[in-house]
Each structure stands twice: as C-alpha cells, then as structure tokens.
C-alpha cells in the first residue's frame, strides 16, 4: 500500500475554457484515440484471466474450471472492471474503433451493465471516504473540487500485474464437451461477436 494523488483533473484556463489537466509524465488513458492510449489500456488489463497452480490456487480449488493440465482458470475482478471501463471508453469513439456497427442492442446492454454493476455497485461497495478539498475560484465566484490535491491510499497495481503475469493463460488447453479444443477466447451469450483474451 502507498499514498498518492491521482493524476488527472479538470480546470478552466484564463479564457474560461474547460481543460483536462494531467500530471507531467503520467500515462494517458483518455483523450483522442491513439496507439499509445490503447497500449496503456492493454498494459493495465493484461491479466483479466489467469491459470493458477499450487499454493496460488488454494482458495479456488473446486470453485472454478480446472484445465486438463491441472491449472485452475479464474478471472481477477480488478482487471475485469478495467476491461469493462475500457469498453465504455471505446464506446465514446465508435467511429475509430468500429464497434457497435451490426447490432447495437447487445453492445448497449453490456455498456449499461458495466456502468451499473461494475462501476456503480463497485464504488458503493468500496465507498471511499477520502475528503475532497475545495477551492474558491475568484473569477467565477464559485467553489470547485481540487481533485488532484487529495491523497489516496492505494494498492501497488504494478505489483498486482507482476503477480498476474506469473500465471499466464495457456489458451490451447480448453477442452469442450465434445472433446474438441476451444479457441481460448471468453465468449458471452449475446455478446457483440467478440470475446477477449487478457487485455484485448
């Protein structure tokens, strides 16, 4: 655990135009789509599912799918939530990502589920009680939250990534009921015709 401030905020410039601020050197996760932003999202979602063995699997034995090699196949909630948040981000840029073209209904259902179950309920479940300092803006004679100024106690996400990468998914070890080998992609009934592998 460590204490830090978040890296993104909004503020008005001297002309009264709202702008997004980022801490210098911080990795960008929003803005106009780009290969750099996509790579940053892939980095933090590369661990959605893992194959656990030995002591690492002790808490999930008998509670999830066991592959023929003896490993236990599980998803990790934080990575799944980031995957879903990234899908919401991508839905803002439909033209760039080419999603939602053929049948918008199932895609819309997924986005609504992401917002409700994986963001709203997750926030309410954890209910962070960090106080947000307020600033007074003399020009606009109003208060504004100083998001960047508040400190948060956080888990070290890079260490979580390092742990997850110790248990990469072997995508060739999915055996279907008819004895054929699966494709290693997670499919959802009624999904948009795409599954996901790790951070894809």
N, C-alpha and C positions, 0 to 999 in steps of 0.2 A: 504494500500500500504506500502511496505517496500523495503529497499535497501539490496541487497545481491550479492554475487558472485556465479557463477554456480559451481557445484561440480565435474565435470569430465573434463579431459584434456588428451592430448597425449604428450609424450616426449620420448627422446632417453636415454637409460641408458648408463653407461660408456663403454659398449661394442658396442654401436651403434645400439642396438635393440630397435625398437619402442615398447612402452608400454603404456597402458592406466592407468591413474592416477585417483584416487578418493579421495575426501576429507574424512579424517577419520570420521567414524560414519555415513556417508551418506548411504542412502538406495540404493542398487544396482538394476538397471533396465536393464542392458545389461550384456553380458558375456555368458558363457556356461549355457544352460537352467537348472533351478533348481526350486524346490517348493518355495524357498524363493523369487526368482525373479518373479515367477508367482504370488505369494501373493502380492508383491509390486505393480505389474501392476493391479491386481484386486482391490486393495485399491484405486488407483487413477482413476479408470474407473467406480467405483461403484456409478453411478449417471447419466448414459447415458440418461435414460428416467425417468421422474417423473410425478406424478399426482398432479396438482396444484388445490387448492381450495381457496375461499375467496379472500382477498386482493392480495395474491400471484399470482392469476390467472387474475388479471385485464387487463393486457396487451395482453393476449392470448385468451380471451373470443371471441368465434365466428371465430377464426382463426385456430383452431386445433380440433382434435377429442374429443368430450365430452362423457365420460363414463356414464353408467346408474346411477351411484351414484352421478353424478353432477360434478365430477372432470374433469379437462382438461388435456389431455395427451400430453406431449411435450418432445422433446429431447433437450439437452443442448450442444451447439456447442463444447465447450472445451472438454467435456467428449467424445463426438463422435470422435473428432480429435485424442484424446489419444487412443481410441479403435482402430482406423484405424492405428495409428502408431504402436500399439502393434501387429496388424496383419502383418505389414511389418516385424517387429522383428521376429515374429514366422515363417515367410516365409524363413528366413535365416536358420532356424533349422527344415527343413522339416522332417528329419528322427525322430527327437524327438517328434514333435507334430503330426505327421501322417496326415498332411493336404495335399491337392492337389493330392491325390492318384488317384481318379477315373476319374476326368475330369478337367485337368489343365486350360482349356480355361477360364471359368467364374472366377476362382480364380485369374488368371493373370490379367483379366480385372479389377477386384476390386483393386488389388495392384497398377496397373497403375493409376486408378482413385484416390486412396489415395495419391499417390505421386504428381499427377498433381493438383487436385482440393483442397485437404485438407492440403497439405504441401506447395507446390509451391505458389498457389494463396493466401493461408493464410499468408505466410511470406511476399509476395509482398503487400498484403492488409495492414498489420500492419507495415511493413517496419521499423523495429527497427534501430535507427541511433546511437546506442552506439558505441563509438570508441573502437577498439581493440588494446591494447598496443602491441608493437613489441619488441622482444628481439633479441640480436645478439648471435649466437652460435659460439664461437671461434673455437671449434673443427671442425665443419663442414663448417665454414666460410659462414654462411647464416643466414638470419633472420627467425624468427618463431613467429607466433602469440601467445601471452600469454593469452589464453582464460580465465584461472582461475582468472587472475588479474583484469579483468574488472568487474565493478559493474553494476547491472541492477535494475531498479525499477519495482517491481513485485506486483501482487495481492497476497493476502494470500490464497493459494489454499486450505489449510486445512479448512479455514472458508467457502469457497465455498462448499467443501464436506459436512461440517456440515449443511449448508443450504439445500443442495440437499437431505440429509438424513432425513430432516423433512417432505419430501413429497415422501415417498416410493411408488413404483408402486404396485397396487393391481392387481395381474396377473389373477385373476378369473373374472374380470369384462370386458372382451372383448366379445361383442355380435356380431356375424356375421350376414350378410344379411338374412340367412335362419333361424335365431333365435337361432342357437346353440352357445355355449360358446366357445370362442377361447382359445388357449393354452398359451397366454401371451408372446409369442416369436415373435420378429420382424423378418419377412421373407422378403427377397428381391427376385424379379423375377430373375431367372438365377443365384442365389447365389450358394454356394458350398454345399447346402443341410443343412445348419445350419443357425439359426438366432442367436440372442444374447439377454440375459437378463442382464441388468446392465453391470457389468464388465466382464461377461463370454466371 
